[in-house]
Every structure is written in structure tokens, then in C-alpha cells.
């Protein structure tokens, strides 16, 4: 094992993104001045969000918006409500969005936002008041030509509808100011399934390149929320054998393959996998270490680390979540020959269909679901081929290849715009 890996302290989310950036920048032989320019966020905003709670007390929350880069177009990125949200995390995710939009070659830059709050502890009215107060604070720096927010952890299409309504009070009718809206409120058909479907599409592409058939591929999916469930649905319909799934209630395993339609129905009825039968109940740690061909971490970040990387038996990993494999474990997996399709490509289906939503809003013309799916497949397939080809040509990991392509595109746009 690389001694640098063994001796290095654990990196936080932002340090991890910078590590991947530097590794790709080294491969590109970028000058130090260019590296500094491309790494530095364009703008970081921290605001207070004072809000009256249902019991009459005044709470002052902290909200963030980090706008990383706009060389390739308006900035784009989700808005998350979570008690662990801090500036470092938002900064890391904003940077990732710059590289994610560049690697799939859609005309956006990167941004991210969040509020440090536990959404499950809020009433619907409290959630709405917090959202509207936050937009009061940042409305003048977001918009269809500047920075277009979208849902993320702890927010959903209803949150986006409130944001659109609040933003339009200041700026007038323009549904393109935000994406991830309800379909009946200028949203895009297929947006909800997009990230998970993209994970499925790219898993299929990668395994085809490796000469594997879906029916001979044993799959484990960690997480059965929006991303994991839609990935499972697509992969089950593509004849993959899904042997393990999990959510907050635990993990569920069946050697001969799980009945995914039954699992999806169970979640609709019970709001979780708790009580799902015809499967062996195991722990989430055991799930990650199952003997399988393909592992899809589609829940939290940092689940594959140096503590458990040697127990990971999957031959291939597709990152449905943001940052599920930490930097040290990523290097170890590459040394072991495990192909890891990185998050900046693997879960880019969501931002790609957000782009389609923005395009439709600007044209005042709605696409049907087939067109959305066909365009999504086309963009992700093209991006995958670019990354696969460069990784093989330069003998680097898929992650380094993806960052190299993204960095080159942002650098070129920056040069064309003039320093």
C-alpha cells in the first residue's frame, strides 16, 4: 500500500475535492496560477435566516450559498436542509457541481446552498417560512441567468415551488429561476427519476465495456431513497440481479435476487423497507461487504473508507451518492483494480434533466417523457465514452479522467472569456 495513504490524516469534504482536482491538474501539468484561479470560489455568502416558529419563539438559522464558477454559463446547484450543513461542505459541493456540469458538457457552472436545520423536526409551515426568509436574503444573487438552485437533501419539489413564488415577487414571472419544480408547476417530466435512472444507464454502459451481461451481474445498492430506488427499478428492468438493498431500517439480502417491484411497493405502503420479507435482514456494514460484482453506494458520503476498503468485495463501484468513497480508499481501490465510476459523472443525471427543465422553461415549451429519457441517455453516454477513452489512453482512474476533462473545459471557457 502507498505509504502516503497510510500516513495521511482523514480529509474533510472540501479537502477531498481539492485532492482529486490536484491529482487531475498534475496529470494535465497545469500551472500553479491556473490551479488557484480554477479552485477559488467566485463568491461565498453566509446569511442569517430569522424565522418565527409555530410556538411563537424566534429562531435564527444560518444559510449558505457558494457560487464556485460561471465560466461556462449560469451557476447551478442544489439546496440542502440538514443539521450538518456548514460552509466547508457547501464549498465542496459547489466545486463538485462545476466539474459535474463540465464533464457532461452542459452549459452551466457550479454552486451549492444550504441551511443548517433538521427538516424532520419542522412543520410544513415552518419549512415554508424558513425557505421564503432565505430567498429574501439571496434573491438578488440567484436567477435564470445567474445561479439556478434545485432540490437536494432535505428539500423537494414543493420547496422549489415556494422558492419560485418568493423569487418572482421580486423579479416577475420566470419559472426558469429554479429547477426541480412540480411537473404541474413548470417542472420537467422525468426529473424525479433522473439521478437514479442515470446511475442505471451508466452502470449498464460500464459493464458492457467490461464485457459483462446484466443477467450475470450481482448488484448491491446501498440506499433506497430517490436515487437508489430509481436505480434499482431501472437495473431490475435491465435484468441485473439485485441481491442487496438498504435504507435507514437496515439492509436486506437474497442470494437469488430480490423482488424489486415488491420492495418498491412495500416502501410506498410503509414509507421504509422495515418489515420487507422474503429477504434476509443484515446490517448496513455487512451489505457493503457482500460478495457482489457491482456496488452502488446511493445514500451517504464517506461509507467506503480505509477502515473497510479491504473488506469490499465488489469488482466495480458506481457512485450514486456524492463522495461515498473517501480519497484514501479511492486510491486503494484503484491499486486493487476496482473500477470506480465517480460521482461527478455517475449521479449527473439529475443536473442534466434540470438543464432540460431550464431549457423548456426558457422556451415555454414542454417535452414529453420519451424525449427527456432519450436526451438523458445521449448526454450521459457521450460523457461516459469521453471519460472511458481518456482513462484508458492515459492509464488513470475513471475519476481522474473525469476531472481532467472537466478541468480542461472550464479552463478553455475561462481563457475564451479572458482572464
Secondary structure by P-SEA (a helix, b strand, c coil): ccccccccccccaaaaaaaaaaaaaaaacccaaaaaaaacccbbbbbbbbbbccccbbbbbbbbccccccccccbbbbbbbcccccaaaaaaaaaaaaaaaaaacccbbbbccccccccccccaaaaaaaaaaaaaacccccccccbbbbbcccccaaaaaaaaaaaaaccccccccccccccccccccccccaaaaaaaaaaaaaaaaaccccccbbbbbccccaaaaaaaaaaaaacccccccccccbbbbbccccaaaaaaaaaaacccccccccbbbbcaaaaaaccccbbbbccccccccccccccccccbbbccccccccaaaaaaaaaacccccccccccaaaaaaaaaaaaaaaacccccaaaaaaaaaaaaaaaaaaaaaaaaaacccaaaaaaaaaaaaaaaaaaaacc
